[in-house]
């Protein structure tokens, strides 16, 4: 990929990625606030300002280096996790599920909004390629974040959802994996396990769900 293509790709994905990360983290903090834990709220992390959510290494350096090193074939990054003290929640084990689910849920909602925007642009005759590509990037970025974060291993959201749903004994055992969870997930990503056994099937289901939800709009906008 040449330099001009790289700049164009960065510009296309910049806005969707910023929105995806910011709303994902803010959603965790907002739901935690509503369910009894004010930690993120008091630290100013329940905000639409992307700066408090940016991790210099995980949000900026790592994605760019991986993108350049793999010619755009592999991209991975992360934001600063919103601090949640689960013990402060009204019903810690149950409410943990809702706090964890909030992030992926807002990404799915954003994918739907970007899809609506894309259909409306096409329906209104907007032919500006950059605008259409940004909408497509918004769908893809949020679908990826939705699927990836649901992987059932802490500290990913799917792992915390599973901890909240399992009986106490199994939940305690799984929660002990969290300090090493990130490294396990990275190893599984590098080996292609997550992509083939998790991301591929779940992404297919996600796009099918989005297509179903957008089908009424597609019908209405048909000439």
N, C-alpha and C positions, 0 to 999 in steps of 0.2 A: 504494500500500500504506500503510495507516494504521499508527500507532505500535504498537498492540497486536498486529497481524499481524506486524510486523517483529520484536518481542520474541519472539513465539511461534516464528517461523522460526529466529531465532538460537538459541533454546533447543533446538530439535529438531536442528539441525545441529552444535551445539557439540561434543558428545561424539564423534560420528563423525569430524568434521574433525580434532579433536585426536589421536584414535587413528590416523587415516589418515596424518597428517603425521609423527607421532612414530615410528611403526613403519616408515614408509618410509625415513626418514633413518637410524634405528638399524640397519635391515637393511643399508644400504650399508656402514656402519661395521663391523658384525659380520662380514660376508663379507670385507671388506678385511682385517680382523684375522686371520681364519682363513687368508687367502691370503698373508700376509706383511707387510702394512702396518699398523703399530700407531698411526698418527697419530691417528685418531679415537678409538681406545680410550684413549690416554694423555690426550687432551683432554676426556675424560668425555662424548663425544658418542654412545657406544653405551649409551644409557639410555632407559628408558621414561618418564623425566621429560620432559614436553613443553617446559619452559621453555628449555633449551639449544637447542632446535630452532626456537624462534619468532624470526622476523625482524619487528621492530615495524612496519615499513612494508609488507612483503610479506605477512605473515600476518594483520595486524590492520587497518591503515589502508586499504590498497588494496582488499581485498575488500569492506569495509563501504561505502566511497565508491562503488565500482562498483555494488554492490547497490542503494544508494539512488538513484544517478544514473540507473540503467536500470530502476528499478521491479522489481528482482529478476530481470530477463531475462538479465543477464550477470554472471558472477562469475569472478574470476581472482585468484590469489595464489600465494605461494611461501614456503617455509621457508628457514632458513639451511642452505646446502649442507654436508653432512658433508665435512670435508677428507680427501682421499685422495691420497697420493703414489704414483702408478701405477708409478713407477720402483722402488719398494720391494716390489712384488708379486713373488711367486716366478716367474711367467711374465707379465710386464707386459701384453703385447698380448692374450694369451688370457684372463688373469684379469680384465682390464678389463671384459670382456663379463659375467662372473659378478657383479662388483661392481655394475655398472650395472643388470643384470637383477633384482637382489635387491629394489630398491625397488618397481617395478611388480608383481613377483611377490607381494610381501607385501600389496599393495593388492588384487590379485585374490583372494588367500586371505581377506582381511578381508571382501570383498564376499560371498564364499561363506558365511563365518561369520555375517554379518548376515542373509543369506538363510535359513540354518538357524534362526537365532533367530526370524525372522519366522514361518516355518512352524510352529515349536514353540509360539509364542504363540497362533497361530490354532488349532492342534490342541488346545491345552489350554484353549481358550475364553477367552483373555485379550482383553477388549474395550476396554481402555484405549487411546484413540486416540493419546495422546502416545507411548506405548510402541511402538505399531505404526508410527507415523510416524518415530520415531527409527530403527527397523530399516530402513525403506524408504530413509531418508536415508543410512544406512550403506552400503547397496548402491549407491546412486547416486553418492555422493561417491567411493567407492573405484573404481567402474567408470570414472568420469571421470578420476581420477588415473592409473589403469592405462593408459587409452587415450592421454591427453594426453602422458604422460611417455615413451611409446614413439615419439613423432614423431621421425623420423630426422635430427635436426639438433642438434649440440652447442650448448649444454651440457646439453640434455635427455638422459635416459637412453638413448633410442632412438638418438641421435646417437653416443653413446659406444659403444653396442653395435655400431653400424655401423662405427665407426673400428676396433674390435677385430676385425671380421670381414673388412674389406677388405684387399687386398694393400697392402704398405707404401707404395707411391707414392701410391695413392688415399687411404689412411688419413691420410698426412701432409697432403695437400691439404685434406681435410675437417676435420682438427683445427685448421687455421689459421682456420676460420670461427668458432671458439668465442668469441673476444672480442666478436664482433658478433651471435652467435647469438641471444641473448635479444631484442635489438631486432628482428631479422628475424622471430622467432617472434611477438612482440607485433604487428608490422605485419600479419603473415598472419592473426592472430586478429582484429584490427580489421577487416580486409578481408573476413572470413568465409571465407577459403580453407581454413584448418585445420578449421573446423567442417564445411563441406560436403564437402571431399575426404578428410578424415582421420577426424575425430571421429564423424561420423554413421555411416559404414559400419563403423568399428571398434567403436563402441558397440553397434551392432546385433549384431555377431558376439559381443561380450562378453556381452550379455544372453542370447543364444541358448545360449552355453556354460554360463552360470550356470543357466539353465533346465534344460539337460540334466543337469548335475551334481546339481541339486536334485530332479529327477524321481522318484528312488526314495523320497525323503522325502515328496513329495507323494502318491505311491501309498500309502505306509504309513499316512499320516494321514487318508486318505479315510474318511468315515464308512461 
